[in-house]
Amino acid sequence: MSAPNVIRIGLCGLGTVGQGVWKHIDRARHELESRLGVRLELAVAAVRDTSKQRTVRIPAAKLTDDPIAVASDPSIDIVCELIGGTDVARDVTLTALALGKIVVSANKALICKHGAEIFEMARRHGGHFLFEASVAGGIPIIKALREGLVANRFPLIYGILNGTCNYILTQMEDLDVPYATVLGDAKRLGYAEADESLDVHGWDTAHKAAVLTYLAHGVWVPTDRMVVEGIDRLTPADFQHAATFGYGIKLLAIISRDFAKNELSVRVHPTLLPESHVVAKVSGVFNAVSIKGDVVGTTLYIGRGAGQDATSSAVISDIVDAVSILKNDRRAFITARKEPAAAVSSTPCRLAPPERIHGRYYIRLTVKDRPGVLARVATVMADQRVSIASVIQNRAERPDAASLVLTTHDSNERAIQATLTRLARLASVLEPPLLLRIGDFPE
């Protein structure tokens, strides 16, 4: 096919990321066109309110309130789905892919919920779905898995995938202030949404973990099949206790696979990391992803995980890839990229049962300040074959109460959850126990 001279780009959604994409393409247009050998035209943007004032000035003639019209317009070569959510965004994406178009998306929730349907639609109609911006902002982690590390299998992927949570945890640790105070500051600074629950309860990270799991292992793991825990119950005392043991605390996504047993586990939870670990030192709104490959060994990726510039950079990277697809043989490109990077075995891997997910644990209990309480706690743990490695006892914030912090030797998820259930039933335990995992990751 002959290479097109003009590539027309349509944006569906013109929020923070959409405006960043428009702004940066407009600013760097001449350099991009020189490198790509085509002319780029920002043809149209679909928005909810065409009269709304925006930081990026766009001619009124290039605005519409009909995203489906953008997706179905035969003159639009690349559709950027930047709406968010999973309803209209799904309709836009499937409409464009059914017409064999290229769709660029930053929508991890959409991919997590409808990824299988989206990729099947792209395969069936010769379209392409590019989604570098959906995970880790400006870090090119999708390209690393799909292209740079394609020769590898991945026994372990873990990292910080949510800049909001990392900012909150960094401030709590550095300033010794409560979660609620830091959350309020994060909202004022624009790092946290008005409704912060998707971030702080771990679900945003879980959506991103689902995308990485599919790319690495060819399996869609629903978030309700993962361990997903957030950061909202952490206190400054937890950071102090962790430091006593030589650890910091990070919210991590952890994707591990035992290739011998063909079992996979996907988890999102606050994790104690040794203070010397490079990921433990990643602060503020930055993300970090560690990938262990069986050929290359361990590679580490660090960068801004969110924000207009980081995310729009990743979207524009996919737009550049889309131009390459349009200029070259589309069919050959589809063959090369139609499956995830992992060479999926003929027997799909299964999720590991809780008893085969091993690790060490940190448990914080608020208990009555009475003799014999520690002995009762130790008896419960011994009954579940959970061995105590260390104990710290301090006064709790509430009167007549003590704070017990225990770490364990190696145990497993089934045993530790049974232990927590029994501990919570003790009359001497005044609040639900807090569980944190201890990360023993090689660097």
ZIJO-V508610 format. One record per residue. RES is the residue in three letters. OMEGA is omega in radians with two decimals (NA if undefined). Layout:
RES:OMEGA ; RES:OMEGA
This chain:
MET:-3.14 ; SER:-3.11 ; ALA:3.13 ; PRO:3.10 ; ASN:-3.14 ; VAL:3.07 ; ILE:-3.12 ; ARG:-3.05 ; ILE:3.07 ; GLY:3.12 ; LEU:3.00 ; CYS:-3.02 ; GLY:-3.10 ; LEU:3.05 ; GLY:-3.09 ; THR:-3.10 ; VAL:-3.13 ; GLY:3.10 ; GLN:3.09 ; GLY:3.11 ; VAL:-3.14 ; TRP:-3.09 ; LYS:-3.04 ; HIS:3.05 ; ILE:3.13 ; ASP:-3.12 ; ARG:-3.04 ; ALA:-3.01 ; ARG:-3.04 ; HIS:3.11 ; GLU:3.13 ; LEU:-3.12 ; GLU:3.12 ; SER:-3.11 ; ARG:-3.04 ; LEU:3.14 ; GLY:3.08 ; VAL:3.02 ; ARG:3.13 ; LEU:3.11 ; GLU:2.99 ; LEU:-2.88 ; ALA:-2.99 ; VAL:3.04 ; ALA:3.09 ; ALA:-3.10 ; VAL:3.08 ; ARG:-3.05 ; ASP:-3.08 ; THR:-3.12 ; SER:-3.10 ; LYS:3.07 ; GLN:-3.12 ; ARG:-3.13 ; THR:3.09 ; VAL:-3.13 ; ARG:-3.11 ; ILE:3.14 ; PRO:-3.12 ; ALA:-3.13 ; ALA:-3.13 ; LYS:3.12 ; LEU:3.07 ; THR:3.06 ; ASP:-3.07 ; ASP:-3.11 ; PRO:3.13 ; ILE:3.10 ; ALA:3.09 ; VAL:-3.10 ; ALA:-3.06 ; SER:-3.11 ; ASP:-3.09 ; PRO:-3.13 ; SER:3.14 ; ILE:-3.11 ; ASP:-3.09 ; ILE:3.11 ; VAL:3.09 ; CYS:3.13 ; GLU:-3.11 ; LEU:-3.08 ; ILE:-2.98 ; GLY:-3.09 ; GLY:-3.05 ; THR:-3.09 ; ASP:3.11 ; VAL:-3.14 ; ALA:3.10 ; ARG:-3.12 ; ASP:3.12 ; VAL:-3.08 ; THR:-3.10 ; LEU:3.09 ; THR:-3.12 ; ALA:-3.11 ; LEU:3.11 ; ALA:3.10 ; LEU:3.10 ; GLY:-3.11 ; LYS:3.02 ; ILE:3.11 ; VAL:3.04 ; VAL:-3.07 ; SER:3.01 ; ALA:-2.89 ; ASN:-3.10 ; LYS:3.12 ; ALA:3.10 ; LEU:-3.11 ; ILE:-3.13 ; CYS:-3.05 ; LYS:-2.99 ; HIS:-3.05 ; GLY:-3.11 ; ALA:3.14 ; GLU:-3.11 ; ILE:-3.11 ; PHE:3.09 ; GLU:3.11 ; MET:3.12 ; ALA:-3.14 ; ARG:-3.03 ; ARG:-3.01 ; HIS:3.08 ; GLY:3.08 ; GLY:3.11 ; HIS:3.10 ; PHE:-3.09 ; LEU:-2.93 ; PHE:-3.14 ; GLU:-3.05 ; ALA:-3.06 ; SER:-3.09 ; VAL:2.97 ; ALA:2.98 ; GLY:-3.06 ; GLY:3.11 ; ILE:-3.10 ; PRO:-3.02 ; ILE:3.12 ; ILE:3.12 ; LYS:3.11 ; ALA:-3.11 ; LEU:-3.04 ; ARG:-2.99 ; GLU:-3.01 ; GLY:-3.08 ; LEU:-3.00 ; VAL:-3.12 ; ALA:-2.99 ; ASN:2.76 ; ARG:-2.94 ; PHE:3.10 ; PRO:-3.09 ; LEU:2.96 ; ILE:3.08 ; TYR:3.08 ; GLY:3.10 ; ILE:-3.06 ; LEU:-3.13 ; ASN:-3.10 ; GLY:3.12 ; THR:-3.14 ; CYS:-3.13 ; ASN:3.07 ; TYR:-3.12 ; ILE:-3.13 ; LEU:3.12 ; THR:-3.13 ; GLN:3.10 ; MET:-3.12 ; GLU:-3.04 ; ASP:-3.03 ; LEU:3.13 ; ASP:-3.13 ; VAL:-3.07 ; PRO:3.12 ; TYR:-3.05 ; ALA:3.14 ; THR:-3.13 ; VAL:3.11 ; LEU:3.10 ; GLY:3.10 ; ASP:-3.12 ; ALA:3.11 ; LYS:3.14 ; ARG:-3.14 ; LEU:-3.14 ; GLY:3.11 ; TYR:-3.14 ; ALA:3.10 ; GLU:3.07 ; ALA:2.98 ; ASP:-3.01 ; GLU:-2.93 ; SER:-3.12 ; LEU:-3.14 ; ASP:-2.91 ; VAL:3.08 ; HIS:3.00 ; GLY:-3.00 ; TRP:3.06 ; ASP:3.10 ; THR:3.13 ; ALA:3.09 ; HIS:3.14 ; LYS:3.10 ; ALA:3.11 ; ALA:3.12 ; VAL:3.14 ; LEU:3.13 ; THR:3.12 ; TYR:-3.12 ; LEU:-3.07 ; ALA:-2.97 ; HIS:3.09 ; GLY:-3.10 ; VAL:3.00 ; TRP:3.11 ; VAL:3.11 ; PRO:-3.11 ; THR:3.12 ; ASP:3.03 ; ARG:3.10 ; MET:2.83 ; VAL:-3.13 ; VAL:3.12 ; GLU:-3.06 ; GLY:-3.02 ; ILE:-2.94 ; ASP:3.12 ; ARG:3.12 ; LEU:3.11 ; THR:3.04 ; PRO:3.13 ; ALA:3.12 ; ASP:3.09 ; PHE:3.10 ; GLN:3.11 ; HIS:3.13 ; ALA:3.13 ; ALA:3.08 ; THR:3.11 ; PHE:3.14 ; GLY:-3.07 ; TYR:2.83 ; GLY:-3.11 ; ILE:3.09 ; LYS:2.97 ; LEU:-3.07 ; LEU:2.80 ; ALA:-3.11 ; ILE:-3.14 ; ILE:-3.10 ; SER:-3.14 ; ARG:3.01 ; ASP:-3.06 ; PHE:3.11 ; ALA:3.12 ; LYS:-3.10 ; ASN:-3.12 ; GLU:-3.04 ; LEU:2.97 ; SER:3.13 ; VAL:-3.05 ; ARG:3.01 ; VAL:-3.14 ; HIS:3.00 ; PRO:-3.01 ; THR:3.02 ; LEU:3.09 ; LEU:3.07 ; PRO:-3.09 ; GLU:-3.14 ; SER:-3.09 ; HIS:-3.06 ; VAL:3.13 ; VAL:3.10 ; ALA:-3.11 ; LYS:3.13 ; VAL:-2.95 ; SER:3.06 ; GLY:-3.06 ; VAL:-3.12 ; PHE:3.03 ; ASN:3.05 ; ALA:3.12 ; VAL:3.07 ; SER:3.14 ; ILE:3.05 ; LYS:3.09 ; GLY:-3.10 ; ASP:3.10 ; VAL:-3.01 ; VAL:-3.00 ; GLY:-3.08 ; THR:3.02 ; THR:-3.06 ; LEU:-3.09 ; TYR:-3.10 ; ILE:3.10 ; GLY:3.12 ; ARG:-3.05 ; GLY:-3.09 ; ALA:-3.14 ; GLY:-3.04 ; GLN:-3.02 ; ASP:-3.12 ; ALA:-3.08 ; THR:3.12 ; SER:3.06 ; SER:3.13 ; ALA:3.10 ; VAL:-3.14 ; ILE:3.05 ; SER:3.09 ; ASP:3.08 ; ILE:3.09 ; VAL:3.07 ; ASP:-3.14 ; ALA:3.09 ; VAL:3.11 ; SER:3.09 ; ILE:-3.09 ; LEU:-3.12 ; LYS:-3.02 ; ASN:-3.07 ; ASP:-3.09 ; ARG:-3.05 ; ARG:3.12 ; ALA:-3.13 ; PHE:3.10 ; ILE:-3.14 ; THR:-3.09 ; ALA:-2.98 ; ARG:-2.99 ; LYS:3.11 ; GLU:3.08 ; PRO:-3.04 ; ALA:-3.09 ; ALA:3.02 ; ALA:-3.00 ; VAL:-3.11 ; SER:-3.13 ; SER:3.08 ; THR:-3.10 ; PRO:3.14 ; CYS:3.14 ; ARG:3.12 ; LEU:-3.13 ; ALA:3.06 ; PRO:-3.05 ; PRO:-3.10 ; GLU:3.12 ; ARG:3.01 ; ILE:-2.98 ; HIS:3.05 ; GLY:3.04 ; ARG:-2.95 ; TYR:3.04 ; TYR:3.14 ; ILE:3.05 ; ARG:3.13 ; LEU:2.94 ; THR:-2.96 ; VAL:3.01 ; LYS:-3.13 ; ASP:-3.08 ; ARG:3.06 ; PRO:3.02 ; GLY:-3.10 ; VAL:-3.13 ; LEU:3.13 ; ALA:3.12 ; ARG:3.09 ; VAL:-3.12 ; ALA:3.13 ; THR:3.11 ; VAL:-3.10 ; MET:3.11 ; ALA:3.13 ; ASP:3.13 ; GLN:-3.13 ; ARG:3.04 ; VAL:-3.03 ; SER:3.14 ; ILE:3.10 ; ALA:-3.12 ; SER:-3.13 ; VAL:2.96 ; ILE:3.10 ; GLN:3.10 ; ASN:2.99 ; ARG:3.06 ; ALA:3.14 ; GLU:3.14 ; ARG:-3.07 ; PRO:3.10 ; ASP:3.14 ; ALA:3.10 ; ALA:3.07 ; SER:3.08 ; LEU:3.07 ; VAL:-3.12 ; LEU:2.91 ; THR:-3.08 ; THR:2.87 ; HIS:-3.08 ; ASP:3.09 ; SER:3.13 ; ASN:-3.03 ; GLU:-3.13 ; ARG:-3.12 ; ALA:-3.07 ; ILE:3.10 ; GLN:3.06 ; ALA:3.11 ; THR:-3.13 ; LEU:3.13 ; THR:-3.13 ; ARG:3.11 ; LEU:-3.12 ; ALA:-3.13 ; ARG:-3.14 ; LEU:3.13 ; ALA:-3.11 ; SER:3.13 ; VAL:-2.94 ; LEU:-3.12 ; GLU:3.06 ; PRO:3.13 ; PRO:3.02 ; LEU:3.13 ; LEU:2.97 ; LEU:3.06 ; ARG:3.07 ; ILE:-3.09 ; GLY:3.08 ; ASP:-3.08 ; PHE:3.02 ; PRO:3.08 ; GLU:NA
